[in-house]
Amino acid sequence: MRMKKEVNHGALLRELAGSLSSTVTSFEQMSGRPAQSFPDYKKARAVYHEIQAMIFTIGDKAESRPNNAPRELKSWLIRMRLRSIAAFTRVSLAFFRNPPQLLVHALGAYEILQHEREAFTKVLADYDMMLFEAGIDDKTADELDRVRVNMEEVVERLENLLKTAPPQLTVF
């Protein structure tokens, strides 16, 4: 019975990894189409968060039974995370280069923009460590360096939009 559970755990990891791989590939394809509205952007962000959750779930399951996980799984998961970050950065950069005026001038825009800036700043802080851990080739490293530059541009654009957004609502 114990052997069957371990086989099932390995099969589960393979199934989750396959699902993650297809989700990341679909997200990369979707990232080529710019978000036209804030709801479109939110959908892309939700897919990005779903991918991150899948990555952490697979990592946790692999750590709970390390004998059933391939040795290269950790670096593969980091590469999946880097690919999803690159795709989400493309979506975000296209969106925040020309954001809907309603988004940047509406009440509550400040909080939305601030949240996005904080999220990108956190990912940017972790990005270099992920590059190091992924053990990638020079060509891929060059591509990911361009992603880092784009991430910095997204943060800069968000900071500029925050300067012109309506002030944060306060309680009287």
N, C-alpha and C positions, 0 to 999 in steps of 0.2 A: 504493500500500500504506500509506503514512504517513497519508493522509487517512482511510482505513478505521479505523486504530487510534485516531485522535482521535475519530471518530464513536463508536466502541465505548466509549472512555473517557467521553464525554459520556453515552452510554446507560447505562453502568455507574453513573455518579453519579446519574442520574435513578432507576434501579432501587433503589439503596441508599437514596436519599432517600425513595422511596415506602415501602420496607420500614421505615425508621425512623419515618416518620409513622404508619403503621398500628400499629407496636409501641408507640409513645408513647400513641396513642389507646386501645389495649387496656389498657395499664398504668393510664391514668387511670380507665378504667371499673372495673378491678380494685381500685383504691385506695378505692373506695366501700365495699368489703366488708372489715371488720377481720380481721386475722390472728388466728386462734384459738389458735395454738400457735407455739413458736419455729421449728419447721420451716416453717410457713406464712410467718413473717416472713423466714426465710432465703431462701425462694423469691422473695419480693417484692424482697428486697435483690439477689438474683442477676439478676432482670430489670432492676432499676435499673442494675446494673453493666454488663449487656449493652447497654443503651441508651447508656450513657456511652461504651463501647467503639465502638459504631456511630458515634456522633457524632465521635469522634476519628479513626476510620478514614475517614469521609467527608471530614473536614477535611484529613487528610493527602493523600488522593487529589486533592482539589481544589487543594491547594498545589503538588502535583507537576506539574499541568497547568492553570495558572490561566486560560488562554484558553478552556478547555472548561467552566469553572464559571460559573454566574450570579453577577453582582456582589453580589447580596443573600444569597448562600449563607451567609456567615459569620454574619450577624445572624440568619438563619433557624435555623442550628445552635444559636446561643446561646438562642434562644427554645425550641427543642426541649429543650435542657438544662434551662432554667428550668421548663418544663412537667413534665419527669420528676422534677426535684427537688421540685416542689410535690406531685406524686402520692406520691412516696416519703415525704415529710414527713407527709402525711395518714396513710399506713399506719403510720409509726413513732409518731406521736403517739397514735393510737388504741391501738396495741399497748403503748406504755410508760405510758399513763395507767392501765392495768389489766393489768400483766404477769402471766404465770403464776407462781405462787409457787415452783414448782419451778425456774424460770429464775433468780429473784433470790436463792434460798437454797441453790442447789446448789453443790457444789465446782466451781470453774472459772467461776462466774458473774461474778466480779470481772473476769476477763480479757475475757469477752464484752462486758460493759457498758462497760469501759474502751475497748475497740476501737470500739464504736459511738459513744461520746462523742467520741473523737478524730476519727473519720470525719466526724461532723456538725460538729464545730468547724472542720475544714478547709474543708468546703463553705460554712459560714457566712462564713468569712473571704473566700472568693472571690465570694460571692453579690452583694455590692454592685457589684463591678466588672462582673459579668455584666449586672446591671440597667442599668448605664450604657451598656455596649456594645450592648445589644439595641435601644436606641432605641424604647422602647415608649410607648404612649399613657398618659394619666393614669389611666383606669379600670383598665387592666391593672397599672399601677404600684401602685395601691391594693391590688389583689388580691395582688400579689407582696409587698407590705409585710406583709400578713397572714400570708403564708407565712413570711416572715422571723421574725415574732413566734412562729409555731408552731415554727420550727426552734429558736429560743432556748428555748422551753418544753421541747422534746425534750432539749436539752442539759442544762437544769436538772433535769429528771426523772431523767436518767441519772446526774447528779452525786449526787442524793439517793439513788438506788438503790445507788450505789457505797458510800455511807456505811453501808448495812445489809447489803451482800453479804458472804459469807464472805471472809476475807482471802485474798490471793493465795497460792497454794501456793509453798513455798520448798524448795529442795534441801538436804538435810541433809549 
